[in-house]
Amino acid sequence: MMTFINLMMTFINFMMTFTNFMMTFTNLMMTFTNLMMTFTSLMMTFTNLMMTFNNLMMTFTNLQPYGDIRQPYDDIH
């Protein structure tokens, strides 16, 4: 009887070890996913900065020589 109980406890110990291994593997995959999401966030931040720089360049390109707001006396010669 003790041998059967010992065998059952060994099997339960093996299943707990396997469960621990699977939880470790899941934790590693979640860490890898978190790293990829961080890298994606950094790339989106870099893209946002480039779009801001592009918007600034387009703003300066679109400016008129005398400014965007014309005064009433600009047409008087």
N, CA and C atoms as a LAMMPS dump frame, in Angstrom:
ITEM: TIMESTEP
0
ITEM: NUMBER OF ATOMS
231
ITEM: BOX BOUNDS ff ff ff
-5.0000000000000000e+02 5.0000000000000000e+02
-5.0000000000000000e+02 5.0000000000000000e+02
-5.0000000000000000e+02 5.0000000000000000e+02
ITEM: ATOMS id mol type element x y z
1 1 1 N 0.828 -1.207 0
2 1 2 C 0 0 0
3 1 3 C 0.862 1.257 0
4 2 1 N 1.919 1.242 0.77
5 2 2 C 2.813 2.4 0.81
6 2 3 C 3.501 2.594 -0.533
7 3 1 N 3.765 1.503 -1.233
8 3 2 C 4.393 1.618 -2.551
9 3 3 C 3.455 2.315 -3.528
10 4 1 N 2.182 1.973 -3.475
11 4 2 C 1.196 2.623 -4.341
12 4 3 C 1.074 4.112 -4.016
13 5 1 N 1.052 4.453 -2.738
14 5 2 C 0.983 5.864 -2.336
15 5 3 C 2.247 6.601 -2.773
16 6 1 N 3.39 5.947 -2.654
17 6 2 C 4.645 6.555 -3.094
18 6 3 C 4.634 6.773 -4.604
19 7 1 N 4.095 5.812 -5.338
20 7 2 C 4.01 5.947 -6.789
21 7 3 C 3.087 7.1 -7.175
22 8 1 N 1.971 7.241 -6.499
23 8 2 C 1.049 8.334 -6.779
24 8 3 C 1.682 9.688 -6.449
25 9 1 N 2.394 9.764 -5.366
26 9 2 C 3.064 11.011 -5.004
27 9 3 C 4.153 11.362 -6.009
28 10 1 N 4.834 10.359 -6.536
29 10 2 C 5.849 10.596 -7.567
30 10 3 C 5.208 11.132 -8.838
31 11 1 N 4.074 10.534 -9.213
32 11 2 C 3.359 11.006 -10.398
33 11 3 C 2.862 12.439 -10.213
34 12 1 N 2.327 12.737 -9.026
35 12 2 C 1.87 14.104 -8.741
36 12 3 C 3.051 15.073 -8.765
37 13 1 N 4.189 14.65 -8.254
38 13 2 C 5.38 15.496 -8.284
39 13 3 C 5.824 15.751 -9.724
40 14 1 N 5.765 14.709 -10.558
41 14 2 C 6.125 14.878 -11.966
42 14 3 C 5.169 15.845 -12.666
43 15 1 N 3.882 15.74 -12.39
44 15 2 C 2.915 16.631 -13.014
45 15 3 C 3.114 18.073 -12.547
46 16 1 N 3.448 18.261 -11.297
47 16 2 C 3.718 19.612 -10.8
48 16 3 C 4.979 20.185 -11.436
49 17 1 N 5.978 19.338 -11.663
50 17 2 C 7.2 19.789 -12.332
51 17 3 C 6.912 20.187 -13.769
52 18 1 N 6.11 19.365 -14.454
53 18 2 C 5.734 19.677 -15.831
54 18 3 C 4.922 20.975 -15.896
55 19 1 N 4.016 21.16 -14.939
56 19 2 C 3.233 22.396 -14.883
57 19 3 C 4.134 23.601 -14.635
58 20 1 N 5.113 23.435 -13.773
59 20 2 C 6.053 24.522 -13.506
60 20 3 C 6.855 24.861 -14.758
61 21 1 N 7.263 23.837 -15.5
62 21 2 C 8 24.072 -16.743
63 21 3 C 7.135 24.808 -17.764
64 22 1 N 5.875 24.423 -17.888
65 22 2 C 4.99 25.089 -18.835
66 22 3 C 4.731 26.536 -18.427
67 23 1 N 4.619 26.789 -17.143
68 23 2 C 4.443 28.166 -16.675
69 23 3 C 5.695 28.994 -16.944
70 24 1 N 6.865 28.385 -16.816
71 24 2 C 8.111 29.088 -17.125
72 24 3 C 8.189 29.413 -18.609
73 25 1 N 7.809 28.442 -19.456
74 25 2 C 7.803 28.669 -20.9
75 25 3 C 6.815 29.775 -21.273
76 26 1 N 5.643 29.768 -20.64
77 26 2 C 4.656 30.818 -20.888
78 26 3 C 5.183 32.181 -20.45
79 27 1 N 5.887 32.204 -19.333
80 27 2 C 6.461 33.461 -18.857
81 27 3 C 7.516 33.986 -19.834
82 28 1 N 8.308 33.091 -20.392
83 28 2 C 9.306 33.508 -21.373
84 28 3 C 8.644 34.064 -22.631
85 29 1 N 7.577 33.43 -23.088
86 29 2 C 6.877 33.917 -24.271
87 29 3 C 6.237 35.28 -24.009
88 30 1 N 5.707 35.471 -22.814
89 30 2 C 5.13 36.772 -22.469
90 30 3 C 6.211 37.845 -22.391
91 31 1 N 7.393 37.475 -21.915
92 31 2 C 8.506 38.427 -21.878
93 31 3 C 8.927 38.813 -23.289
94 32 1 N 8.999 37.827 -24.185
95 32 2 C 9.349 38.102 -25.58
96 32 3 C 8.299 38.996 -26.238
97 33 1 N 7.023 38.723 -25.961
98 33 2 C 5.95 39.558 -26.501
99 33 3 C 6.044 40.982 -25.966
100 34 1 N 6.374 41.118 -24.691
101 34 2 C 6.513 42.449 -24.099
102 34 3 C 7.672 43.206 -24.74
103 35 1 N 8.759 42.511 -25.024
104 35 2 C 9.889 43.16 -25.685
105 35 3 C 9.516 43.612 -27.09
106 36 1 N 8.777 42.796 -27.823
107 36 2 C 8.365 43.172 -29.169
108 36 3 C 7.407 44.364 -29.136
109 37 1 N 6.525 44.401 -28.146
110 37 2 C 5.615 45.54 -28.017
111 37 3 C 6.377 46.808 -27.663
112 38 1 N 7.425 46.684 -26.851
113 38 2 C 8.251 47.844 -26.518
114 38 3 C 8.981 48.344 -27.754
115 39 1 N 9.526 47.421 -28.557
116 39 2 C 10.205 47.798 -29.795
117 39 3 C 9.234 48.467 -30.764
118 40 1 N 8.013 47.93 -30.859
119 40 2 C 7.001 48.538 -31.719
120 40 3 C 6.642 49.937 -31.243
121 41 1 N 6.546 50.119 -29.925
122 41 2 C 6.235 51.436 -29.374
123 41 3 C 7.361 52.423 -29.682
124 42 1 N 8.602 51.965 -29.598
125 42 2 C 9.725 52.84 -29.922
126 42 3 C 9.706 53.226 -31.395
127 43 1 N 9.394 52.28 -32.281
128 43 2 C 9.326 52.584 -33.704
129 43 3 C 8.18 53.552 -33.998
130 44 1 N 7.055 53.4 -33.301
131 44 2 C 5.943 54.329 -33.49
132 44 3 C 6.309 55.723 -32.997
133 45 1 N 7.073 55.806 -31.911
134 45 2 C 7.531 57.106 -31.42
135 45 3 C 8.473 57.752 -32.423
136 46 1 N 9.387 56.965 -32.99
137 46 2 C 10.298 57.483 -34.007
138 46 3 C 9.53 57.944 -35.239
139 47 1 N 8.521 57.169 -35.652
140 47 2 C 7.693 57.565 -36.791
141 47 3 C 6.937 58.854 -36.495
142 48 1 N 6.441 58.981 -35.269
143 48 2 C 5.725 60.201 -34.891
144 48 3 C 6.659 61.407 -34.917
145 49 1 N 7.886 61.234 -34.472
146 49 2 C 8.849 62.326 -34.525
147 49 3 C 9.161 62.717 -35.965
148 50 1 N 9.314 61.729 -36.86
149 50 2 C 9.591 62.029 -38.256
150 50 3 C 8.403 62.745 -38.907
151 51 1 N 7.178 62.325 -38.543
152 51 2 C 6.004 62.997 -39.088
153 51 3 C 5.894 64.426 -38.567
154 52 1 N 6.286 64.653 -37.326
155 52 2 C 6.283 66.01 -36.783
156 52 3 C 7.304 66.878 -37.508
157 53 1 N 8.499 66.317 -37.747
158 53 2 C 9.521 67.052 -38.491
159 53 3 C 9.055 67.351 -39.912
160 54 1 N 8.389 66.378 -40.536
161 54 2 C 7.871 66.591 -41.882
162 54 3 C 6.795 67.675 -41.884
163 55 1 N 5.961 67.677 -40.856
164 55 2 C 4.921 68.705 -40.763
165 55 3 C 5.542 70.087 -40.587
166 56 1 N 6.593 70.179 -39.792
167 56 2 C 7.276 71.462 -39.627
168 56 3 C 7.901 71.926 -40.938
169 57 1 N 8.522 71.004 -41.688
170 57 2 C 9.138 71.379 -42.953
171 57 3 C 8.078 71.83 -43.954
172 58 1 N 6.934 71.143 -43.969
173 58 2 C 5.858 71.55 -44.868
174 58 3 C 5.295 72.908 -44.464
175 59 1 N 5.262 73.188 -43.173
176 59 2 C 4.774 74.494 -42.714
177 59 3 C 5.707 75.604 -43.168
178 60 1 N 7.021 75.393 -42.995
179 60 2 C 7.967 76.416 -43.42
180 60 3 C 7.988 76.559 -44.93
181 61 1 N 7.754 75.464 -45.658
182 61 2 C 7.72 75.541 -47.118
183 61 3 C 6.498 76.31 -47.589
184 62 1 N 5.391 76.185 -46.867
185 62 2 C 4.137 76.8 -47.295
186 62 3 C 4.062 78.28 -46.942
187 63 1 N 4.997 78.795 -46.162
188 63 2 C 4.949 80.205 -45.777
189 63 3 C 5.208 81.101 -46.985
190 64 1 N 4.486 82.198 -47.045
191 64 2 C 4.657 83.154 -48.129
192 64 3 C 5.783 84.133 -47.762
193 65 1 N 6.369 84.793 -48.769
194 65 2 C 7.483 85.709 -48.472
195 65 3 C 7.077 86.848 -47.541
196 66 1 N 5.849 87.35 -47.667
197 66 2 C 5.42 88.464 -46.83
198 66 3 C 4.596 87.998 -45.633
199 67 1 N 4.561 86.713 -45.395
200 67 2 C 3.777 86.202 -44.281
201 67 3 C 2.42 85.71 -44.742
202 68 1 N 1.788 84.928 -43.904
203 68 2 C 0.486 84.366 -44.268
204 68 3 C -0.63 85.396 -44.171
205 69 1 N -0.48 86.393 -43.324
206 69 2 C -1.527 87.4 -43.136
207 69 3 C -1.123 88.668 -43.882
208 70 1 N -1.904 89.037 -44.893
209 70 2 C -1.614 90.241 -45.67
210 70 3 C -2.322 91.431 -45.033
211 71 1 N -1.63 92.537 -45.017
212 71 2 C -2.185 93.763 -44.45
213 71 3 C -2.991 94.504 -45.528
214 72 1 N -3.9 95.387 -45.139
215 72 2 C -4.716 96.104 -46.14
216 72 3 C -3.886 96.974 -47.072
217 73 1 N -2.75 97.474 -46.608
218 73 2 C -1.966 98.385 -47.444
219 73 3 C -0.942 97.645 -48.303
220 74 1 N -0.997 96.328 -48.37
221 74 2 C -0.023 95.615 -49.191
222 74 3 C -0.286 95.824 -50.68
223 75 1 N -1.543 96.078 -51.068
224 75 2 C -1.874 96.239 -52.48
225 75 3 C -1.725 97.678 -52.949
226 76 1 N -1.373 98.591 -52.062
227 76 2 C -1.214 99.993 -52.438
228 76 3 C 0.202 100.187 -52.976
229 77 1 N 0.275 100.725 -54.195
230 77 2 C 1.583 100.926 -54.811
231 77 3 C 1.937 102.407 -54.804
